[in-house]
């Protein structure tokens, strides 16, 4: 009998697709390190430094011996309390600090939410385009992703009718993300209420990612699903963190808020997975969520200025359709009108091929739509300096002006 060789890597991890956004960012940085004038639109992180008062809180915490030791796996009690108070201030409803779990960044909150809620073969309705990590976290938790696509003609927002068409007896959960990564789409309070009432009616859990809650533009309004549909609180997990709002992506502090039994299960999991989040970062997070929003307003004003620039410039490209993003810091043009054309002797039939042509020909890094769902789109983060933004999109304009 011949024994089949066993894989060295587990099937679970072998099935994971690496983060496309981080891969694009890494490639851009590698080219820059070689001295190439690459401009990167890949990274989803503010280009501002963390505000000084937050950094100072971390410096002071580093000098306290108590912060050099293990602390509760669920998070510093003072931070859990501060997150609860911040939720009341910003979201408009009360939560018990006991229902707050501090995590190592928003990604850990995403993974632990799915791990706490999903059993094998449970279905998760995932509005598409989606953040690249969601389907991987669902897969690791044993769930099955059911994508529901909304294109540029819908402003990248799914309808209740689409959600209902995707619902089956195995539907356990809906992922809701507004403002959206990758599209910048923002659901209105009316749209969010309708989705929440649909989930409530059918007993479907909601995991709502609110990491971009403070980055709203034009007439966009806050739309927190638990405040709008209070009865949904017992079947909702809220994900958030300090990364995007306070320019703290590298500090790795996020949180999840939900029913006590779910938070207890996720806390037990985290106690084995990572124990407590870095204490210094937690103390910095207390300063962030408890402090004023002045620095946040300044960053939002800069993002808004860049948003208007990038939408205007991308809209000038023949073949691009650019819905105006009303949140986060991403533009997500449909580029289907460019596919199939000849660009400097090359033809792109997919957005992945178009992104490769743009990088190789004019040294601008963008993320193709394949990372977030169907082909035919590009994601550009406008969280970069104004001059770099104008230069980078200008290069794309000049390149695609040659397409025929």
Secondary structure as UniProt FT lines:
FT   HELIX           11..14
FT   HELIX           20..33
FT   TURN            34..35
FT   STRAND          39..40
FT   HELIX           52..62
FT   HELIX           65..68
FT   TURN            73..74
FT   HELIX           77..91
FT   HELIX           97..99
FT   STRAND          100..103
FT   HELIX           105..117
FT   TURN            120..121
FT   STRAND          123..128
FT   HELIX           132..140
FT   TURN            141..142
FT   STRAND          144..149
FT   HELIX           152..154
FT   TURN            155..156
FT   HELIX           160..166
FT   TURN            169..170
FT   STRAND          171..177
FT   TURN            181..183
FT   HELIX           189..202
FT   STRAND          205..209
FT   TURN            211..214
FT   TURN            218..219
FT   HELIX           225..228
FT   HELIX           230..235
FT   STRAND          236..241
FT   TURN            243..247
FT   HELIX           249..251
FT   STRAND          254..257
FT   HELIX           260..273
FT   HELIX           279..290
FT   HELIX           294..315
FT   TURN            318..319
FT   TURN            328..329
FT   STRAND          330..331
FT   TURN            336..340
FT   STRAND          342..343
FT   TURN            344..345
FT   STRAND          346..347
FT   HELIX           351..362
FT   STRAND          364..365
FT   STRAND          367..368
FT   HELIX           369..371
FT   STRAND          377..381
FT   HELIX           386..400
FT   TURN            401..402
//
